[in-house]
Structure formats: structure tokens, C-alpha cells
Amino acid sequence: MGSRRSAAAGRGGGGGRHKPSRLSPQNPHSSQSNPRFKKQKQKKQRKKKKETGQDVDAHREEPMPSGENAAGQPPASASEQLGFFLAQYQSANGVHLSSLELDSIGDTCILELSQGPELDVDSPGKQIKAAFGPSWKGVLYEGTLEQGKIDPGSPAIIAITASAIRTIELLRGFRSLTRVCHPAKLFSKHIKVEEQVAMLKNRVNIACGTPNRIKKLIDIEALGLSRLSVILLDMHTDVKGYSLLTLPQVRDEFWDLYKNYFHERVVKGNLQICLFGPVNITNEIKGKSRVHDK
């Protein structure tokens, strides 16, 4: 018993050997060299940077200046956008526009908007409002039908997207213009044709939807074109890189709609095309002159 007590006293007493401190520099397992401690320290540093608004992810891409498109190129000019669109039209439809047709389609057929990838949520409404100038309120905002001037179900703008989800997203950008006169949502998901026909019996300034449903409503004369001055084509790409002009079935439906109801109006100068979003112009397609050379 005595020997046990003396041993315990030797371990616990002041004269015994002290247990090394965990914070001692001589301890190889100290917090300074502990990998777990380093990870916690790095985590705290990242959190602090996040709170102060600093970039905490070295691999995250910096937002592109609004003066550049998704490919890091300067925004395409009206001439380049027109050349791009006409080349897409000819390629998708297997047609060759005559010189007479090309000469009648000038750069004024393109309504230029910002092409920056970081467009804010209200960007479409702001830019379209500016494009219409002083007449914007009477054309895009008012909700009263005027007999002989404004027909029911005849929008001034038709925005065309690749999906119902994208339609909803795009319409958020027009909220400042649709408080009095509600927009027409023209897609097939969860909305019956009969509901849309009933809605189009009222005044409509802005309509937005997918090509197939838009064409169907025009075919049955529920959607009118008497006031139409701009078709806005959503150039947004989905997670797989597809857009309105590249998603196979939707692309075919769009060109079917365009050929039947819009192309002749564009040729006559009665309708403008607006490519909303970044437009990547390849080296092979640079302006209207390249289309002439084909």
C-alpha cells in the first residue's frame, strides 16, 4: 500500500515529472502543427473574407464586364447580329436568300440591346422601354382597349423562349411594364389553350412563350399580329448549352413559326428582331456581307 501511495504522489506531486503541455513548442502534436487545427484556421479565414465581401474561391470565375459577351468578345454590332441570324435561318431551313431579299433586310431590322452575361432581373423591361422612346407608355403599359386602334390579343412585343421555365424567368424582367396590363404566358405546361384564348380577349402588350404554342394560337386567330413591332428571341443557354436556336425540336418549331408569320414582315421592314442575351459571332459569320458572299 505504501509503495502505491508514494508512486501516485510522485506522479501528482510537484517534484514529479510534469506532463508536457499540448501548447508546448516541443510537443510534435501541438495545435500549430496539427492538420485539423490548420483546417479550422483556414475555414475561419474563408468565413471572414466572405463576410467582408472578398473573393474566397480561387477557382470561381470573375464576372465578365458588361461590354463583353460570354466568349469574352466585344458585343456584336447590329450588322453582325443580322448576319448571324440570317445565316442561322438559311442553314436551318436549307434555303438561300436572294440578293433582292438580302438588300431589303437592313441593319435596322435588329433592335440592339445589351448583350452582357450579367444582366439584372429588370434588364429586359428597362431596355425595351428605352428602345420605344416617348411612346413606351401608350404601347407597352396602358391596359385599355381602343376600338379601331388596339385589337384584343394583339401584343406589341412577342418574346420567344425555349421553355416554360425560361418564359417565367424572362417575364420577371418585364414587371415594371406589366402592372396594369398583364403579360400573356403562351406555353403548354399547366395552361390549356382554352385558358389562353380567354386571356387573349383582353388587351395584351407583351406576350411571352414557346414557339409551338405561339404558332398554334396564331393559327386559330386567338393571338393577333396587328400591333406587333418586335420579336424578342431569348438567347439564353441551358445547362447543356442549348438555346432557342439550337435545341433540336424547339429550333424546328421556331423556324416554322418564323417562316409562316414573321419573315415577310421583317423583309418589308415592319418587324424588328431583338436577340436578347449574349450572341457569339464565329469567325465564319461576320456581318451581313458574309451572308451575301454565300
C-alpha positions in Angstrom: 0.0 0.0 0.0 2.8 2.4 0.9 4.6 1.9 -2.3 1.5 2.5 -4.3 0.8 5.8 -2.5 4.4 7.0 -3.0 4.2 6.2 -6.7 0.9 8.2 -7.0 2.4 11.1 -5.0 5.4 11.0 -7.3 3.2 11.3 -10.4 0.9 14.0 -9.0 3.3 15.9 -6.7 5.3 18.9 -7.6 8.5 17.0 -7.5 7.4 14.5 -10.2 7.9 14.8 -13.9 5.3 17.2 -15.5 3.1 16.1 -18.4 4.2 18.1 -21.5 1.8 20.9 -22.3 -0.2 20.4 -25.5 0.7 24.0 -26.4 4.4 23.5 -25.8 6.5 24.0 -28.9 8.4 20.9 -28.2 5.3 18.8 -28.5 5.0 17.5 -32.1 1.3 17.2 -31.6 0.8 20.9 -30.8 -2.1 22.9 -32.3 0.3 24.8 -34.6 1.3 21.6 -36.4 -2.0 19.8 -36.1 -3.6 19.4 -39.6 -7.0 19.6 -38.0 -6.1 23.0 -36.4 -4.9 24.3 -39.8 -8.1 23.3 -41.5 -10.2 25.1 -38.8 -8.0 28.2 -39.1 -8.4 28.2 -42.9 -12.2 27.8 -42.5 -12.3 30.8 -40.2 -10.2 32.9 -42.7 -12.6 32.0 -45.6 -15.6 32.9 -43.4 -14.0 36.2 -42.5 -13.3 37.0 -46.2 -16.8 36.1 -47.2 -18.2 38.5 -44.6 -16.0 41.3 -45.9 -17.1 40.6 -49.5 -13.7 39.3 -50.6 -13.4 36.5 -53.2 -13.0 33.3 -51.2 -13.0 30.8 -54.1 -9.8 30.9 -56.2 -11.5 28.8 -58.9 -14.6 31.0 -59.3 -14.7 32.9 -62.5 -14.8 36.7 -62.2 -18.0 38.3 -63.7 -17.3 39.5 -67.2 -17.5 43.2 -68.0 -20.9 44.2 -69.4 -19.1 45.2 -72.6 -18.2 41.7 -73.4 -20.2 38.6 -74.3 -19.9 35.1 -72.9 -16.9 34.3 -75.2 -15.0 37.4 -73.9 -15.6 39.2 -77.2 -16.9 42.8 -77.7 -20.8 42.9 -78.2 -21.9 42.1 -81.7 -23.0 45.0 -83.8 -26.4 45.2 -85.4 -24.8 44.2 -88.7 -23.1 41.2 -87.1 -26.3 40.1 -85.3 -28.2 40.4 -88.6 -25.6 38.3 -90.4 -25.7 35.7 -87.6 -29.4 35.5 -87.7 -29.7 35.2 -91.5 -27.0 32.6 -91.6 -28.9 30.6 -88.9 -32.1 31.0 -90.9 -30.5 29.8 -94.2 -28.7 26.9 -92.5 -31.7 25.6 -90.5 -34.1 25.8 -93.4 -31.9 24.8 -96.3 -32.7 27.9 -98.2 -30.6 30.6 -100.0 -31.9 34.1 -99.7 -31.7 36.1 -103.0 -29.8 39.3 -103.3 -33.1 41.2 -103.6 -34.2 39.7 -100.2 -30.9 40.5 -98.6 -30.9 44.0 -99.9 -34.3 44.6 -98.4 -33.2 43.4 -94.9 -31.1 46.2 -93.4 -29.4 46.6 -90.0 -32.5 48.5 -88.8 -34.3 45.1 -88.6 -32.2 44.5 -85.5 -33.2 46.1 -82.2 -30.0 46.3 -80.2 -30.0 45.6 -76.5 -27.2 44.9 -74.0 -25.5 41.5 -74.6 -23.7 41.3 -71.2 -24.0 37.9 -69.4 -24.6 39.6 -66.1 -28.0 41.2 -67.0 -30.0 42.2 -63.9 -33.6 40.9 -63.4 -35.2 44.1 -64.6 -33.0 44.5 -67.7 -35.5 43.5 -70.4 -38.1 45.9 -69.3 -35.7 48.8 -68.9 -34.1 48.3 -72.3 -37.3 47.7 -74.2 -38.8 50.8 -72.6 -35.8 52.9 -73.7 -36.0 51.4 -77.2 -39.6 52.5 -77.6 -38.8 56.0 -76.5 -41.5 58.5 -75.5 -44.3 56.2 -76.9 -43.5 53.4 -74.4 -46.3 54.1 -72.0 -49.1 54.1 -74.6 -47.7 51.0 -76.3 -46.3 48.9 -73.5 -48.0 50.0 -70.3 -51.6 51.1 -70.7 -54.3 48.4 -70.3 -57.4 49.9 -72.0 -58.6 48.6 -75.4 -59.1 51.3 -78.0 -61.6 50.4 -80.7 -60.0 50.7 -84.2 -56.6 51.3 -82.7 -55.8 48.4 -80.3 -57.2 45.0 -81.0 -57.6 42.4 -78.2 -54.9 39.8 -78.0 -52.5 41.7 -80.2 -49.2 42.4 -78.4 -46.6 44.9 -79.4 -43.8 42.5 -78.3 -43.7 38.7 -78.5 -40.8 37.2 -76.6 -39.9 33.7 -77.7 -38.1 31.2 -75.4 -37.1 27.6 -75.4 -39.1 26.5 -72.3 -41.9 27.4 -69.9 -39.5 27.9 -67.1 -37.4 30.3 -69.1 -40.6 32.2 -70.1 -41.4 32.8 -66.4 -37.8 33.9 -65.7 -37.8 36.3 -68.7 -41.2 37.8 -67.8 -39.8 38.8 -64.3 -37.8 41.4 -66.2 -40.9 43.0 -67.6 -42.6 43.5 -64.3 -42.2 47.3 -64.4 -44.3 47.3 -67.6 -46.9 44.7 -66.8 -48.5 46.1 -63.6 -51.6 47.5 -65.4 -51.7 45.2 -68.4 -50.7 41.6 -67.6 -48.5 39.7 -69.9 -49.7 36.7 -71.9 -48.0 33.5 -70.9 -48.0 31.3 -74.0 -46.7 27.9 -73.3 -48.3 24.4 -72.9 -47.1 23.4 -69.5 -50.1 23.6 -67.0 -52.0 26.1 -69.2 -54.7 24.9 -71.5 -55.3 26.5 -74.9 -58.8 27.5 -73.9 -57.5 29.5 -70.9 -55.1 31.3 -73.2 -57.8 32.1 -75.7 -59.9 33.6 -73.0 -57.0 35.7 -71.7 -56.3 37.0 -75.3 -59.7 38.5 -75.5 -58.3 41.4 -73.4 -55.6 43.9 -74.2 -52.1 42.4 -74.3 -49.0 44.5 -74.7 -46.4 41.8 -74.0 -46.6 38.1 -74.8 -44.0 35.5 -74.0 -43.9 31.8 -74.7 -42.6 28.9 -76.6 -42.7 28.6 -80.5 -45.2 25.7 -80.8 -47.9 27.3 -78.6 -47.4 30.8 -80.1 -47.9 29.4 -83.6 -51.0 27.4 -82.5 -52.7 30.5 -81.1 -51.9 32.5 -84.2 -53.2 29.6 -86.4 -56.6 29.7 -84.6 -56.6 33.5 -84.7 -56.6 34.0 -80.9 -53.2 35.7 -81.0 -53.2 38.8 -83.3 -50.3 40.4 -85.0 -51.8 43.8 -85.9 -49.7 45.7 -83.3 -46.6 43.5 -83.4 -43.4 45.5 -83.8 -40.7 43.5 -82.1 -40.0 39.7 -81.7 -37.5 39.2 -78.8 -35.6 36.0 -79.2 -34.2 34.7 -75.9 -30.5 33.7 -76.5 -30.1 32.2 -73.0 -28.4 28.8 -73.0 -29.4 26.0 -70.6 -27.1 23.8 -68.5 -26.4 21.6 -71.5 -25.6 24.6 -73.7 -28.8 24.6 -75.8 -30.7 27.7 -76.8 -33.8 28.6 -78.7 -31.9 28.3 -82.0 -30.0 25.1 -81.1 -32.4 22.9 -79.1 -33.4 20.4 -81.8 -37.2 20.2 -81.6 -37.7 23.7 -80.3 -35.4 25.1 -83.0 -37.5 23.5 -85.8 -40.7 24.8 -84.2 -39.2 28.3 -84.0 -38.2 28.4 -87.7 -41.7 27.1 -88.7 -43.2 29.9 -86.7 -40.8 32.5 -88.2 -41.2 31.4 -91.8 -45.0 31.4 -91.6 -45.7 34.6 -89.7 -42.6 36.8 -89.2 -40.1 36.6 -92.1 -42.2 38.5 -94.6 -42.8 41.3 -92.1 -39.0 41.5 -91.4 -38.3 41.7 -95.2 -40.9 44.5 -95.6 -39.4 46.4 -92.6 -42.5 46.1 -90.5 -40.9 44.0 -87.7 -37.7 44.2 -85.8 -35.7 41.3 -84.3 -34.2 41.6 -80.9 -31.6 39.0 -79.8 -31.7 39.2 -76.0 -28.6 37.9 -74.3 -25.0 37.1 -75.3 -24.6 36.5 -79.1 -21.4 34.5 -80.1 -20.4 35.5 -83.6 -17.9 33.0 -85.0 -15.2 33.8 -87.5 -17.2 32.3 -90.3 -20.1 34.6 -89.7 -19.2 38.3 -89.5 -21.9 40.6 -90.6 -24.3 40.8 -93.4 -21.5 40.9 -96.1 -20.6 37.3 -95.3 -24.1 36.2 -95.9 -24.1 38.0 -99.3 -20.9 36.1 -100.3 -22.6 32.7 -99.7 
